[in-house]
Structure formats: structure tokens, C-alpha cells
């Protein structure tokens, strides 16, 4: 059975397979990399179980609603007027930072507003520094994020 894979996937799989033989792993890596550079694709022969595992991982990834990353929480409050304040805060943020996304969330008993979709904490920190004066209680949180 054969399967055409892109360069990054192939190299990642190579490291998994080569881990059992560290003395020749570098030689195999150089041969595979040279073949990829020459043809821009390579045919890989592998056990059917490996293909089944890859397909299961792909299916599992499609079920995920996002990827792990970071957002900034700019508002969290409970009480009778919290919902209205949360929506007002979200609108205010989007008016001031129209290039960003904002999300409302209800985590009983709090209404919360989170902003941004950042893959790295450094990216989130950049926005946090930009908004810190207007939203002094804002802070970075781990979150499932949307990928563009």
C-alpha cells in the first residue's frame, strides 16, 4: 500500500520510525530529505495499521472544535446586570479593536468576555499590552481557539 504525503508529515513520520535505530537515523534523514527536495514528493510503503492510525487521528482532529491556544479575558462578572455589561464590554472592545474577535461565555454564575485567537502566548501578550490601559483587569488564559 502506498500513500503520498506532504514534506512535513513525512519528516515527522520518519522521526517516529527512525527512533528505534539512532545510529543510522541521520543517514536515513538525509536520504529522505534529498529525495523530497529532488521530487517534491515521495512514495511511502507502510503497514496498513499505520494508515488506519493516521485516518483515525484525522477523524479525531475533525471532531475538535478548535486547537489549544490563548485568549485574553477582559470581563467577568455575575449579578442581574452582568449580561448587559458583558455585551456592552464586547461592543466597546470591537469598536476599539475591530481587527480582533470577541466571544461571550457564560460560566455559572459569571458572564465573561474573551478576545483574540492566539496560537502562542507571545502573540496574546502583544495584544494584552495594546489593551492594558483601556482594560486593566485583562489577562491571558489557555483556551480552545478558532483557526483562520
URCORSUL-V728528 format. One record per residue. N is the residue number from 1. RES is the residue in one small letter. SS is DSSP state (2 for helix, 1 for strand, 0 for the rest). Layout:
BEGIN
N | RES | SS
N | RES | SS
END
This chain:
BEGIN
1 | x | 0
2 | x | 1
3 | x | 1
4 | x | 1
5 | x | 0
6 | x | 0
7 | x | 2
8 | x | 2
9 | x | 2
10 | x | 2
11 | x | 2
12 | x | 2
13 | x | 2
14 | x | 2
15 | x | 2
16 | x | 2
17 | x | 2
18 | x | 2
19 | x | 0
20 | x | 0
21 | x | 0
22 | x | 0
23 | x | 0
24 | x | 0
25 | x | 2
26 | x | 2
27 | x | 2
28 | x | 2
29 | x | 2
30 | x | 2
31 | x | 2
32 | x | 2
33 | x | 2
34 | x | 2
35 | x | 2
36 | x | 2
37 | x | 2
38 | x | 2
39 | x | 2
40 | x | 0
41 | x | 0
42 | x | 0
43 | x | 1
44 | x | 1
45 | x | 1
46 | x | 0
47 | x | 0
48 | x | 2
49 | x | 2
50 | x | 2
51 | x | 2
52 | x | 2
53 | x | 2
54 | x | 2
55 | x | 2
56 | x | 2
57 | x | 2
58 | x | 2
59 | x | 2
60 | x | 2
61 | x | 2
62 | x | 2
63 | x | 2
64 | x | 0
65 | x | 0
66 | x | 0
67 | x | 1
68 | x | 1
69 | x | 1
70 | x | 1
71 | x | 1
72 | x | 1
73 | x | 1
74 | x | 1
75 | x | 1
76 | x | 1
77 | x | 1
78 | x | 0
79 | x | 0
80 | x | 0
81 | x | 0
82 | x | 2
83 | x | 2
84 | x | 2
85 | x | 2
86 | x | 2
87 | x | 2
88 | x | 2
89 | x | 2
90 | x | 2
91 | x | 2
92 | x | 2
93 | x | 2
94 | x | 2
95 | x | 2
96 | x | 2
97 | x | 0
98 | x | 0
99 | x | 0
100 | x | 0
101 | x | 0
102 | x | 1
103 | x | 1
104 | x | 1
105 | x | 1
106 | x | 1
107 | x | 1
108 | x | 0
109 | x | 0
110 | x | 1
111 | x | 1
112 | x | 1
113 | x | 1
114 | x | 1
115 | x | 1
116 | x | 1
117 | x | 1
118 | x | 1
119 | x | 0
120 | x | 0
121 | x | 2
122 | x | 2
123 | x | 2
124 | x | 2
125 | x | 2
126 | x | 2
127 | x | 2
128 | x | 2
129 | x | 2
130 | x | 2
131 | x | 2
132 | x | 0
133 | x | 0
134 | x | 0
135 | x | 0
136 | x | 0
137 | x | 0
138 | x | 0
139 | x | 1
140 | x | 1
141 | x | 1
142 | x | 1
143 | x | 1
144 | x | 1
145 | x | 1
146 | x | 0
147 | x | 0
148 | x | 0
END
